[in-house]
Amino acid sequence: AQSVTQLGSHVSVSEGALVLLRCNYSSSVPPYLFWYVQYPNQGLQLLLKYTTGATLVKGINGFEAEFKKSETSFHLTKPSAHMSDAAEYFCAVSRGGTASKLTFGTGTRLQVTL
Amino acid sequence: DTGVSQDPRHKITKRGQNVTFRCDPISEHNRLYWYRQTLGQGPEFLTYFQNEAQLEKSRLLSDRFSAERPKGSFSTLEIQRTEQGDSAMYLCASSSVGDATEAFFGQGTRLTVV
């Protein structure tokens, strides 16, 4: 079985500050890991994904995440927050080598203040 | 627009009525997924198709739910005898075949059962 835990349902940062959204996973097989963003009343958009290879993954909009197997973590970061980053962020895991059925975390709402 | 399209965007129905939602995936995608998202939660997997074959169903998909993809293109999700607990956002996603290929999500259908 796989699961994802996102620590912090709400995170607030100032514009220009570092964004850090935490994600820990549990998987009995090598995981594939994803971060999605959801704006109000919209579907989900892929920010980045880790499958194999380089553990530091760069995504869209300046976001990146690092896969740390020893810590079972895949935290999302962005050096400088922008007002347009305010949204809900979901970490997800799927089983490597199978269909892309995703197991999502409960999400973290990011608020960006002036 | 060549993205995933869902119809309707919003549906309000009385308890006990049947509802049907439609999803049109990206045309070249073989895989189609249905997820349900309740308020404050991440999306939960319901079922997925590869072409017209329904390959997996979640335990969340009770007997009142049925999904079809008759010609391997669009899909429908029907809920019979709706209950208030069915109120949620129903998300459709599609992807091509392959390891951890990106799933593209539609904007969802928000169901409210009154």
Chai-1 contact restraints between the chains, C-beta under 6 A:
chainA,res_idxA,chainB,res_idxB,connection_type,confidence,min_distance_angstrom,max_distance_angstrom,comment,restraint_id
A,Y32,B,A100,contact,1.0,0.0,6.0,A-B,restraint_1
A,Q42,B,Q107,contact,1.0,0.0,6.0,A-B,restraint_2
A,G43,B,F105,contact,1.0,0.0,6.0,A-B,restraint_3
A,G43,B,G106,contact,1.0,0.0,6.0,A-B,restraint_4
A,G43,B,Q107,contact,1.0,0.0,6.0,A-B,restraint_5
A,G43,B,G108,contact,1.0,0.0,6.0,A-B,restraint_6
A,L44,B,F105,contact,1.0,0.0,6.0,A-B,restraint_7
A,L46,B,E102,contact,1.0,0.0,6.0,A-B,restraint_8
A,T51,B,A100,contact,1.0,0.0,6.0,A-B,restraint_9
A,F90,B,G42,contact,1.0,0.0,6.0,A-B,restraint_10
A,G97,B,D99,contact,1.0,0.0,6.0,A-B,restraint_11
A,S100,B,S95,contact,1.0,0.0,6.0,A-B,restraint_12
A,S100,B,A100,contact,1.0,0.0,6.0,A-B,restraint_13
A,S100,B,T101,contact,1.0,0.0,6.0,A-B,restraint_14
A,S100,B,A103,contact,1.0,0.0,6.0,A-B,restraint_15
A,K101,B,F45,contact,1.0,0.0,6.0,A-B,restraint_16
A,F104,B,G42,contact,1.0,0.0,6.0,A-B,restraint_17
A,F104,B,P43,contact,1.0,0.0,6.0,A-B,restraint_18
A,G105,B,G42,contact,1.0,0.0,6.0,A-B,restraint_19
A,T106,B,Q41,contact,1.0,0.0,6.0,A-B,restraint_20
A,T106,B,G42,contact,1.0,0.0,6.0,A-B,restraint_21
A,G107,B,G42,contact,1.0,0.0,6.0,A-B,restraint_22
